[in-house]
Amino acid sequence: MSRWLRTLVPLLVGVVALGGFALTLAFLVWRSQEEPEVAETLSASHADIVVKTVATGAIVPRNEVGVKSRVSGVVDELFVEPGHLVAAGDRIATIRILPDAATLNSAQSQAQSAGITLADARAERDRVQQLVGAGAASARELQRAQTAYDLAAQDAAAARRNLQIVREGAAGGTDVSTEVRSPVGGMVLSVDVKVGYSVIESNTFNEGTTVAYVADMDDLVFEGFLDESEVGRVREGLDLGLTVGALQDERLQGVLEYISPKGIEQDGAVQFEIRAAITPPDDVFVRAGSSANADIVLDRAEEVLSIDERALRFEGERTYVLLADGTERDLDLGLSDGIRIQVKAGLTMTDEVVVP
């Protein structure tokens, strides 16, 4: 019995090993077999082909005015905040004058000297009047004394006004230069100073400190740049659609109104500035400086026979497609938007085209 077991066990082990090897070989052969490819087909259909280019930029007010102070001093009071609506002439801020010591001393000295001269001229005029009454002086002498008094009074008034200007920045009247007023109506976009800030007057030699910026937010434009490779294909009057970064669900419309005749170099490429007038809906508020992308429509073909460009095949200057029945068909093509292309001739909507 033991001899029979010693013979059977090695035989069983050999059979199992041979069977495992055969199964493994069969599995590897099955895994190595490639699945047959199924050719993808598609057909032509009618669609709108729109050729456009994209320009990046921002939406800004057409006219943005920087309001500046006409005197130097310290901001004493502010009357507006960003977002407030103002009319032309409304107060923006008041400035407290901090006069220069030397200038103030000189103005005070001139006012005092003019006052002394006026008092002397008045006394001389009164003396001559008394002499004329007593018959000891002529009317001509009285006229000269009166003229001297009038001139002295004028100089004294000018000296007082000059002293008031040095102290307060104005000499009376309705146009008070210490009050910064908006020259235009619109919305206050920013206030660049705070109470206590020093400001410098705007004059011929100095731009001055900007107190605030005011703009008409009902008149907005898109300002952007277009690459030199595209600028030759656009012209004034083209329609464009605007996608504003801050308004994901809104698409604004505009009309191209300006293309710069001179390009500027940016990051190694020549860019041309463009400007387009836009008309936001009444219920949409567009904030100044919002970034936007403009789609400028260069050409359009509506409801034309078209096909996906991935179905095209090329051989030299020949463009063709392979049909499902194995035949080739040359095509006459038109506009392309980069995804679909217009088919002028060579294909119908019933043809099944094999995608390469």
C-alpha positions in Angstrom: 0.0 0.0 0.0 2.8 2.4 0.9 4.5 1.6 -2.4 1.2 2.5 -4.3 1.0 5.9 -2.4 4.6 6.7 -3.2 3.8 6.2 -6.9 0.4 8.1 -6.9 1.4 11.2 -5.0 4.2 12.3 -7.4 1.8 11.6 -10.3 -0.9 13.8 -8.8 1.6 16.6 -8.1 2.8 16.5 -11.7 -0.8 16.7 -13.0 -1.7 19.7 -10.8 1.5 21.5 -11.8 0.9 20.8 -15.5 -2.7 22.0 -15.2 -1.7 25.2 -13.4 0.9 26.0 -16.1 -1.7 25.4 -18.8 -4.2 27.7 -17.1 -1.6 30.4 -16.6 -0.6 30.2 -20.2 -4.2 30.4 -21.4 -4.8 33.5 -19.2 -1.8 35.3 -20.5 -2.8 34.6 -24.1 -6.3 35.9 -23.4 -5.0 39.1 -21.8 -2.6 39.7 -24.7 -5.4 39.8 -27.2 -6.4 43.4 -28.2 -10.0 44.4 -28.3 -11.1 45.3 -31.8 -11.4 49.0 -32.4 -14.8 50.5 -33.2 -14.5 53.4 -35.6 -16.1 56.6 -34.4 -18.4 58.3 -36.9 -20.2 61.6 -37.1 -22.3 63.5 -39.5 -22.5 67.2 -40.6 -25.2 69.5 -39.2 -26.3 73.1 -39.5 -24.8 75.5 -37.0 -23.7 79.1 -36.6 -20.0 79.7 -37.2 -18.7 82.8 -35.4 -15.1 83.9 -35.9 -13.9 86.1 -33.0 -10.9 87.4 -31.2 -10.4 88.1 -27.5 -9.1 91.3 -25.9 -8.4 91.7 -22.2 -8.8 94.9 -20.3 -11.1 96.7 -17.7 -14.3 98.7 -17.5 -13.6 102.3 -16.5 -15.5 105.6 -16.6 -15.1 107.6 -19.8 -14.3 110.8 -17.7 -12.7 110.5 -14.3 -11.8 113.8 -12.6 -9.3 114.2 -9.8 -10.5 116.9 -7.4 -7.6 119.0 -6.1 -7.2 121.7 -3.5 -6.4 125.3 -4.5 -4.6 126.1 -1.3 -2.0 124.4 0.9 -2.9 123.3 4.4 -4.4 120.6 6.4 -7.7 118.7 5.7 -10.1 120.1 8.3 -13.3 118.3 7.3 -14.6 115.7 4.8 -18.1 115.7 3.5 -18.2 112.6 1.2 -17.2 109.0 1.1 -16.6 106.6 -1.8 -20.0 105.8 -3.4 -21.7 109.1 -2.6 -23.4 110.9 -5.5 -22.5 114.6 -5.9 -23.5 117.4 -8.1 -21.2 120.0 -9.7 -20.3 122.5 -7.0 -20.9 120.2 -4.0 -18.4 120.4 -1.2 -15.9 117.6 -0.9 -13.7 118.9 1.9 -12.5 122.1 3.7 -8.8 123.0 4.2 -7.4 124.8 7.2 -4.6 127.2 6.2 -1.3 126.9 7.9 0.4 130.1 6.8 4.2 130.4 6.5 5.6 132.6 9.4 7.6 134.8 7.1 4.8 135.4 4.7 2.3 136.1 7.5 4.7 138.6 9.1 5.3 140.4 5.8 1.5 140.6 5.2 0.9 142.0 8.7 3.7 144.5 8.3 2.2 145.7 4.9 -1.3 146.0 6.4 0.1 148.1 9.3 2.1 150.4 7.0 -0.9 150.9 4.8 -3.0 151.8 7.8 -0.5 154.4 9.0 -0.4 155.9 5.5 -4.2 156.0 5.4 -4.4 157.7 8.7 -1.9 160.4 7.6 -3.7 161.0 4.4 -7.0 161.3 6.3 -5.5 163.9 8.6 -4.0 165.8 5.7 -7.4 165.9 3.9 -9.2 167.1 7.0 -6.6 169.9 7.5 -6.9 171.1 3.9 -10.7 171.1 4.2 -10.5 173.4 7.2 -8.1 175.7 5.4 -10.4 175.8 2.4 -13.3 176.7 4.7 -11.2 179.5 6.2 -10.2 180.7 2.7 -6.6 179.9 3.3 -6.3 177.1 0.7 -7.6 176.5 -2.8 -10.0 173.9 -4.1 -7.1 172.4 -6.1 -5.1 171.6 -3.0 -8.2 170.0 -1.5 -8.6 167.8 -4.6 -4.9 166.7 -4.3 -5.4 165.8 -0.7 -8.6 163.9 -1.5 -6.8 161.9 -4.2 -4.0 161.0 -1.9 -6.5 159.8 0.7 -8.4 157.7 -1.8 -5.2 156.0 -3.0 -4.1 155.3 0.6 -7.5 153.8 1.3 -7.2 151.6 -1.7 -3.7 150.4 -0.7 -4.9 149.8 2.9 -7.9 147.6 1.7 -5.5 145.6 -0.6 -3.1 145.0 2.3 -6.0 143.8 4.5 -7.3 141.5 1.8 -3.8 140.1 1.3 -3.4 139.5 5.0 -6.8 137.7 5.0 -5.7 135.5 2.1 -2.5 134.5 3.9 -4.4 133.7 7.0 -7.6 132.0 5.7 -6.9 131.4 2.0 -9.6 133.7 0.8 -10.6 137.4 1.0 -14.4 137.0 1.3 -17.1 136.4 -1.3 -18.9 133.3 -2.3 -15.9 131.5 -3.9 -14.1 130.3 -0.8 -10.8 128.6 -1.9 -10.5 126.7 1.4 -13.6 124.7 0.3 -12.8 121.9 -2.1 -15.7 121.5 -4.5 -16.5 119.0 -7.2 -16.1 120.4 -10.7 -18.4 117.7 -12.2 -21.4 115.7 -11.1 -21.2 111.9 -10.6 -20.1 109.3 -8.1 -17.2 109.6 -5.7 -15.0 106.7 -6.6 -12.3 107.3 -3.9 -11.2 109.7 -1.2 -7.4 109.8 -1.1 -7.0 111.9 2.1 -8.2 111.9 5.7 -8.9 114.6 8.2 -5.5 115.9 9.3 -3.7 115.1 6.1 -1.5 117.8 4.6 -2.3 118.9 1.1 -0.4 121.0 -1.5 -2.2 123.5 -3.7 -2.5 122.9 -7.5 -0.7 125.6 -9.5 1.4 126.1 -12.6 4.5 124.4 -11.1 2.8 121.7 -9.0 0.1 119.1 -9.8 -1.1 119.3 -6.2 -2.7 116.8 -3.9 -5.7 114.9 -5.2 -8.5 114.9 -2.6 -11.0 112.7 -4.4 -11.9 111.2 -7.7 -15.3 111.8 -9.2 -16.8 110.1 -12.3 -20.0 109.7 -14.2 -20.8 106.0 -13.7 -23.6 106.1 -16.4 -20.9 106.6 -19.1 -18.6 103.6 -19.1 -16.1 102.3 -21.6 -14.1 99.1 -22.0 -10.3 99.8 -22.4 -8.1 96.9 -23.3 -5.3 95.7 -25.6 -5.2 93.7 -28.7 -2.3 91.8 -30.1 -0.7 93.0 -33.3 -1.5 89.8 -35.1 -5.2 90.5 -34.6 -5.4 94.3 -34.9 -5.4 94.2 -38.7 -8.7 92.2 -38.7 -10.7 94.6 -36.5 -12.3 98.0 -37.3 -14.3 100.6 -35.6 -18.0 99.8 -35.3 -17.7 96.1 -34.7 -19.9 94.5 -32.0 -18.3 92.9 -29.0 -19.5 90.9 -26.0 -18.0 91.5 -22.6 -17.5 89.0 -19.8 -16.9 90.8 -16.5 -15.1 89.0 -13.8 -17.2 90.4 -11.1 -20.5 89.6 -12.9 -20.4 85.9 -13.7 -24.0 85.7 -14.9 -24.1 88.9 -17.0 -22.8 89.5 -20.5 -22.6 93.1 -21.6 -22.7 94.4 -25.1 -20.5 97.1 -26.6 -19.4 98.7 -29.9 -15.7 99.2 -30.7 -15.1 103.0 -31.1 -11.3 103.4 -31.0 -8.2 101.6 -32.1 -4.8 103.1 -31.2 -2.7 104.0 -34.3 0.4 103.3 -32.3 1.3 100.0 -30.5 3.3 99.6 -27.2 5.5 96.7 -26.2 4.3 94.6 -23.3 6.1 91.4 -22.3 7.9 91.2 -25.6 4.8 91.6 -27.7 3.3 94.7 -29.4 -0.1 95.6 -28.1 -2.6 98.1 -29.5 -5.0 99.9 -27.1 -8.7 99.7 -28.0 -11.8 101.3 -26.5 -15.4 100.3 -26.7 -18.6 102.0 -25.5 -20.8 99.7 -23.4 -24.4 99.9 -22.3 -25.0 98.0 -19.0 -28.6 97.0 -18.2 -30.4 99.3 -15.8 -30.5 96.7 -13.0 -26.7 95.9 -13.2 -24.1 98.1 -11.4 -20.7 97.7 -12.9 -17.9 98.9 -10.7 -15.1 101.0 -12.1 -11.9 99.1 -12.7 -13.6 95.7 -13.1 -11.5 93.3 -15.3 -13.2 92.1 -18.4 -12.7 90.1 -21.6 -14.1 91.3 -24.9 -15.1 88.9 -27.6 -14.8 90.9 -30.9 -16.8 89.3 -33.7 -14.7 89.3 -36.9 -17.0 87.2 -39.2 -20.2 85.2 -38.9 -22.1 82.5 -40.9 -25.5 81.5 -39.6 -27.2 78.2 -40.1 -24.6 76.7 -42.4 -23.6 73.1 -42.9 -20.6 72.4 -40.7 -18.6 69.5 -39.3 -16.2 68.9 -36.4 -12.6 69.7 -37.5 -11.3 66.5 -35.9 -13.0 64.6 -38.8 -10.8 66.3 -41.4 -7.9 64.5 -43.1 -5.1 66.3 -44.9 -2.8 65.2 -47.8 -0.7 68.0 -49.1 -3.0 70.8 -50.1 -5.9 68.4 -50.2 -8.6 68.3 -47.5 -11.0 65.4 -47.4 -13.0 63.0 -45.2 -13.3 59.2 -45.1 -16.9 58.0 -45.2 -18.2 54.9 -43.4 -18.4 53.0 -46.7 -14.7 53.4 -47.2 -14.9 56.2 -49.9 -13.1 59.5 -49.7 -14.8 62.8 -50.3 -12.9 66.1 -51.0 -14.4 69.2 -49.3 -14.8 72.9 -50.1 -14.5 74.6 -46.7 -15.3 78.0 -45.3 -15.3 79.7 -41.9 -13.9 78.0 -38.9 -14.2 78.8 -35.2 -11.5 76.4 -34.2 -14.0 73.6 -33.3 -16.4 73.4 -36.2 -15.8 74.4 -39.8 -18.2 75.4 -42.6 -18.7 72.9 -45.4 -19.5 74.7 -48.7 -19.5 71.6 -50.9 -18.7 67.9 -50.8 -20.8 66.6 -47.9 -24.5 66.2 -46.9 -26.2 65.7 -43.6 -26.8 62.0 -44.4 -23.1 61.1 -44.9 -21.4 59.2 -42.0 -17.8 60.4 -41.6 -15.2 58.3 -39.9 -13.1 60.2 -37.3 -9.4 59.5 -37.6 
